[in-house]
């Protein structure tokens, strides 16, 4: 027996990291969160070019669709390819049939001019009709001037800011610096080390936080709306929901799967159209948080868009050749790894 649900939403993704699986190990073992950023992710993002970004985003979108995820809020950085990078991601997702909300994560890590170019890429994409937000990497890699400029641009364009906040100890001062800037339409990612309330929606990413050893964010104890993301580790939102539930129970054994299911459903506030998509699953109780929490291996069989197009049939996307995508992505990954 099968059951159906609306399309799911990944409320924080890094599609540029899809090709990172199997990348060469860093020269020395990372021992802190900053080490992980400097030795892995900041090496990867600077190595991206148009071709590797295309295949990374395309494969990530296909894998999202195969997991029943039809909406992605993406946070992107590619310092060597800023101009036009959001168009590449948007086009890749559109070609698969997955909705995407894009932003470029501005930072001063590569100098003031690179930070300004990131702002211009956000502005260009949004003014051209792209769906997205103004992206900021994190407060600890940005000057107060750049944070204010990003906030002002978001206000001018009528959107929010998508930003990592207090992901680790190096960004512990973020909440203080963002007070007075953050508004209700901001998307605050992680919020592990946050010592005061901030306006905005919090994107909880339990698997990533565990993988980076930064601690538990205790999202259930905050007054903000909570949504679920993956921080770039795929877009299987039922799997993320299961892990989020286990992490929540480890913190508070009185909690139930309904709490985490509500976080998953909150993603519809960013993509209300996904409610009209129809995902058919290989299990007959996907509409029950208790069943999903304790049933691994649930997979999407068919996905039909709100306008009636069949996007996934028998687990395979209809708009692209999945075998070709995987083969081309593997070639792109080898080129990317050679740069590293």
C-alpha positions in Angstrom: 0.0 0.0 0.0 1.1 3.6 -0.6 0.0 7.0 0.7 0.4 10.6 -0.6 1.5 13.9 0.9 2.3 17.3 -0.4 5.8 18.0 -1.7 8.3 18.6 1.1 10.5 21.7 1.7 14.2 21.8 2.5 14.4 25.1 4.3 18.2 25.4 4.2 20.4 23.8 1.6 23.8 24.3 0.0 23.4 22.8 -3.5 27.0 23.7 -4.3 28.1 21.0 -1.9 26.5 18.1 -3.6 29.8 17.1 -5.3 31.7 17.3 -2.1 31.1 13.6 -1.3 34.4 11.8 -1.6 36.5 15.0 -1.9 40.1 14.7 -0.9 40.8 14.8 2.8 42.4 18.1 4.1 46.1 18.1 4.8 45.5 18.0 8.5 42.7 16.8 10.7 40.1 19.5 11.5 39.7 19.8 15.2 37.4 22.8 15.6 34.4 24.2 13.7 36.6 26.9 12.2 39.0 24.3 11.0 36.2 22.5 9.2 35.2 25.7 7.4 38.8 26.7 6.5 40.0 23.2 5.5 36.9 21.9 3.8 34.1 24.2 2.8 36.1 27.3 2.1 38.4 25.3 -0.1 35.5 23.8 -1.9 33.5 27.0 -2.6 36.5 28.9 -4.0 37.2 26.0 -6.5 33.7 26.1 -8.0 33.3 27.2 -11.6 30.2 27.4 -13.8 30.3 23.7 -15.0 30.9 22.2 -11.6 28.2 24.4 -10.0 25.7 23.4 -12.7 26.2 19.6 -12.2 26.3 20.0 -8.4 23.0 21.9 -8.4 21.4 19.6 -11.0 22.3 16.4 -9.1 21.2 18.0 -5.8 17.8 18.9 -7.3 17.3 15.4 -8.8 18.1 13.8 -5.4 15.7 16.2 -3.7 12.9 15.3 -6.1 13.6 11.6 -5.6 13.1 12.3 -1.8 9.8 13.9 -2.3 11.2 17.4 -1.8 9.8 19.9 -4.3 11.0 23.2 -2.7 14.5 24.2 -1.7 15.8 27.3 0.0 19.4 27.5 -1.1 22.3 29.4 0.3 25.2 29.8 -2.1 28.8 30.9 -2.2 31.4 30.6 -4.9 33.9 33.4 -4.6 35.5 32.7 -8.0 32.1 32.7 -9.7 29.9 35.3 -8.1 28.3 37.0 -11.1 25.5 34.9 -12.6 25.9 32.0 -10.1 22.3 32.3 -8.9 21.0 31.9 -12.4 22.9 28.6 -12.8 21.4 27.2 -9.6 17.9 28.4 -10.5 18.1 27.0 -14.0 19.3 23.7 -12.8 16.4 23.3 -10.3 13.9 24.5 -12.8 15.0 22.0 -15.4 14.2 19.2 -12.9 10.9 20.7 -11.7 12.0 21.7 -8.2 11.2 25.1 -6.9 14.1 27.0 -5.5 14.6 30.2 -3.4 18.2 31.4 -4.1 20.6 33.8 -2.4 24.3 34.5 -2.5 26.0 34.5 0.9 28.0 37.8 1.1 31.2 37.9 3.2 34.3 40.0 3.7 36.5 36.9 3.7 37.8 37.8 0.3 37.9 41.5 0.7 35.4 44.4 0.6 35.0 44.4 -3.2 34.1 40.7 -3.2 31.5 41.4 -0.5 30.0 44.2 -2.6 29.9 41.9 -5.7 28.0 39.4 -3.6 25.4 42.1 -2.8 25.2 43.0 -6.4 24.6 39.4 -7.4 21.7 39.2 -4.9 20.3 42.4 -6.2 20.7 41.5 -9.9 19.0 38.1 -9.4 16.1 39.5 -7.4 15.4 42.5 -9.6 15.4 40.2 -12.6 12.5 38.3 -11.1 14.4 35.5 -9.4 12.9 34.0 -6.3 15.1 34.5 -3.3 16.5 36.4 -0.4 19.5 38.4 0.3 22.2 36.1 1.5 24.9 36.6 4.2 27.4 34.0 5.1 27.6 34.8 8.9 28.2 37.8 11.1 31.7 36.7 12.1 32.9 36.9 8.5 31.2 40.2 7.8 31.9 43.8 8.8 29.1 45.8 10.4 29.0 47.8 7.2 28.3 44.7 5.1 25.6 43.4 7.5 23.9 46.8 7.4 24.1 46.9 3.6 22.6 43.4 3.3 19.8 44.4 5.7 19.1 47.6 3.8 19.1 45.8 0.4 16.6 43.2 1.7 14.3 46.0 3.0 14.5 47.8 -0.3 13.6 44.7 -2.3 10.9 43.6 0.1 12.5 40.3 1.1 14.4 38.8 4.1 18.0 37.9 4.8 19.2 34.3 4.8 22.1 34.0 7.2 24.0 31.5 9.4 23.7 32.7 13.0 25.7 31.3 16.0 26.5 28.0 14.3 29.6 27.7 16.4 31.7 29.5 19.0 33.4 31.7 16.5 30.0 33.3 15.7 28.8 33.6 19.3 28.6 37.4 19.1 26.2 37.2 16.1 22.9 37.8 18.0 24.2 41.0 19.6 25.4 42.3 16.2 22.2 41.5 14.5 19.9 43.0 17.1 18.0 45.9 15.4 18.7 44.5 11.9 16.9 41.1 11.9 13.2 41.3 11.0 10.4 38.7 11.0 11.1 37.7 7.4 14.8 36.8 8.1 15.8 33.2 7.9 18.2 32.5 10.8 20.2 29.3 10.3 21.4 27.0 13.1 21.2 29.4 16.2 23.2 27.0 18.4 25.2 29.7 20.2 22.6 32.5 20.5 22.3 34.2 23.9 19.3 36.4 23.2 16.1 36.4 21.1 16.2 37.5 17.5 13.3 38.2 15.1 13.0 35.7 12.2 12.4 32.1 11.4 15.0 29.6 12.6 16.2 26.8 10.3 17.2 23.8 12.3 19.8 21.5 10.8 20.4 18.6 13.3 22.5 16.3 11.2 24.9 19.1 10.2 25.2 20.3 13.7 26.1 16.8 15.0 28.5 16.3 12.1 30.3 19.5 12.9 30.2 18.9 16.7 28.8 22.3 17.4 26.1 21.2 19.9 22.4 21.1 20.1 20.4 24.2 19.1 17.4 23.5 21.4 15.0 24.9 18.8 11.9 23.9 20.7 12.7 26.4 23.5 12.7 29.4 21.3 9.7 31.6 20.5 10.5 31.7 16.8 8.9 29.6 14.1 11.1 26.6 13.3 11.8 25.0 9.9 13.9 22.0 9.0 17.0 22.2 6.7 19.9 19.9 5.8 22.8 22.4 5.5 23.8 20.8 2.3 23.6 17.1 3.3 21.1 16.1 0.7 17.4 17.0 0.8 15.8 13.8 2.3 13.4 15.7 4.7 11.8 12.5 6.2 15.3 11.3 7.2 16.1 14.8 8.6 12.8 14.7 10.5 13.6 11.4 12.0 17.1 12.6 13.1 15.6 15.9 14.4 13.1 13.9 16.5 15.9 11.7 18.0 17.9 14.8 18.9 14.9 16.4 20.4 14.1 13.3 22.5 17.7 13.1 23.7 17.2 16.6 25.1 13.7 16.2 26.3 12.2 12.7 26.6 8.7 14.1 27.0 8.6 15.4 23.4 6.7 13.6 20.5 7.2 13.4 16.7 4.3 15.9 16.3 6.7 18.7 17.3 9.2 17.9 14.6 6.5 17.3 12.0 5.3 20.8 12.7 8.8 22.1 11.9 8.7 20.2 8.6 5.3 21.7 7.7 6.4 25.2 8.6 8.4 25.1 5.4 5.2 25.6 3.5 5.3 29.2 4.7 8.1 29.8 2.2 6.7 27.5 -0.6 2.9 27.4 -0.3 2.7 26.0 -3.8 4.3 22.8 -2.6 1.1 22.0 -0.8 -0.4 21.4 -4.2 2.2 18.9 -5.3 1.4 15.2 -4.8 4.1 12.8 -3.6 3.2 9.1 -3.6 5.3 7.1 -1.1 6.2 3.4 -0.8 4.7 3.3 2.7 1.1 3.6 3.7 1.3 5.9 6.8 3.5 8.8 5.7 0.7 11.1 7.0 1.5 10.0 10.6 4.4 11.6 12.4 4.7 8.6 14.7 5.0 6.2 11.7 7.6 8.3 9.9 9.7 8.8 13.1 10.1 5.0 13.5 10.1 3.8 9.9 13.4 4.1 7.9 13.5 3.5 4.2 10.5 5.5 3.1 11.0 6.6 -0.5 9.1 8.6 -3.0 7.7 6.6 -5.9 5.8 9.3 -7.9 5.7 13.1 -7.8 3.1 15.1 -9.6 3.3 18.9 -9.6 0.5 21.1 -8.7 -0.2 21.8 -12.3 -0.5 18.1 -13.1 2.9 17.3 -14.6 4.4 14.0 -13.6 7.9 14.9 -12.4 8.9 11.5 -10.9 7.7 8.2 -12.1 8.7 4.9 -10.4 11.5 6.8 -8.6 13.0 8.3 -11.8 12.8 12.0 -12.9 10.9 12.6 -16.1 12.6 15.8 -17.3 16.2 14.7 -17.2 18.1 11.4 -17.7 19.2 10.5 -14.2 22.0 8.2 -15.4 23.4 11.0 -17.5 23.2 13.4 -14.7 25.1 11.1 -12.3 27.7 10.3 -14.9 28.3 14.0 -15.8 28.3 15.0 -12.1 30.9 12.3 -11.4 33.1 13.8 -14.2 32.6 17.3 -12.8 33.5 16.1 -9.3 36.8 14.7 -10.5 37.6 18.0 -12.1 36.7 19.8 -8.9 38.8 17.5 -6.8 41.8 18.0 -9.0 41.6 21.7 -8.2 41.7 20.8 -4.5 
